[in-house]
Amino acid sequence: MNWVAAGGEHGKEARAMKKEWILSLENECKDQSVAFYFMGWGSVDECGKWRNRANELKTLDGVRYREFPKIKERQGSLLDF
């Protein structure tokens, strides 16, 4: 695995995402040298309070994680894995 993109749910039945879940995931990615992209907290905060999407925070402890995997050059067809 070379990339993890994670974030909270959206919509009327969205569930809250706990901060410790996303922090644990980010730390695991860092330990394994895996790119981590945090998409945001979602529609519901940790306390279950609804938030409008325009006010959604896309930072984790003040940091915006928008990492992408490094692309390796390949020879041959794009379908060669």
C-alpha positions as CSV (number, residue, x, y, z in Angstrom):
1,M,0.0,0.0,0.0
2,N,1.4,3.4,-0.9
3,W,-1.5,5.8,-0.1
4,V,-4.2,6.3,2.5
5,A,-7.0,8.8,2.0
6,A,-9.3,9.2,5.0
7,G,-12.1,11.4,6.2
8,G,-15.4,11.6,8.0
9,E,-18.8,10.7,6.5
10,H,-21.3,13.1,5.0
11,G,-25.0,13.1,4.7
12,K,-28.1,12.8,7.0
13,E,-27.0,9.5,8.4
14,A,-23.3,10.4,8.9
15,R,-21.6,9.0,12.0
16,A,-19.0,10.9,14.0
17,M,-15.3,10.1,13.5
18,K,-13.2,9.9,16.7
19,K,-10.0,12.0,16.7
20,E,-8.0,9.1,18.1
21,W,-8.9,6.9,15.0
22,I,-7.6,9.4,12.5
23,L,-4.5,10.2,14.6
24,S,-3.7,6.5,14.9
25,L,-4.1,6.1,11.1
26,E,-1.8,9.0,10.4
27,N,0.8,7.7,12.8
28,E,0.7,4.3,11.2
29,C,1.1,5.8,7.8
30,K,4.1,7.8,9.0
31,D,5.7,4.7,10.5
32,Q,5.3,2.8,7.3
33,S,6.3,5.7,4.9
34,V,2.8,5.7,3.3
35,A,1.4,8.9,1.9
36,F,-1.6,10.2,4.0
37,Y,-4.3,12.5,2.7
38,F,-6.8,13.8,5.3
39,M,-10.1,14.7,3.5
40,G,-11.8,16.3,6.5
41,W,-13.9,15.6,9.6
42,G,-17.2,15.1,7.8
43,S,-20.8,16.3,8.6
44,V,-20.8,15.4,12.3
45,D,-18.3,16.4,15.0
46,E,-17.0,14.1,17.7
47,C,-19.8,15.1,20.1
48,G,-22.4,14.2,17.5
49,K,-23.2,17.9,16.6
50,W,-24.1,18.5,13.0
51,R,-21.8,20.9,11.1
52,N,-22.4,22.4,7.7
53,R,-20.0,21.3,5.0
54,A,-18.7,24.9,4.4
55,N,-17.5,24.9,8.0
56,E,-15.9,21.5,7.9
57,L,-12.3,21.5,9.1
58,K,-9.8,19.8,6.9
59,T,-6.9,20.0,9.4
60,L,-5.7,17.5,11.9
61,D,-4.2,19.2,15.0
62,G,-3.7,22.3,12.8
63,V,-1.9,20.5,10.0
64,R,-3.4,19.9,6.5
65,Y,-2.3,16.5,5.3
66,R,-2.4,16.3,1.5
67,E,0.3,13.8,0.7
68,F,0.3,11.8,-2.6
69,P,2.3,8.7,-3.4
70,K,5.4,9.0,-5.3
71,I,5.0,7.9,-8.9
72,K,7.6,5.4,-10.2
73,E,8.6,5.5,-13.8
74,R,7.7,2.3,-15.7
75,Q,8.7,1.0,-19.0
76,G,6.2,-0.6,-21.3
77,S,2.4,-0.3,-21.2
78,L,0.4,1.6,-18.6
79,L,-1.3,-1.7,-17.9
80,D,2.0,-3.4,-16.8
81,F,2.0,-3.8,-13.1
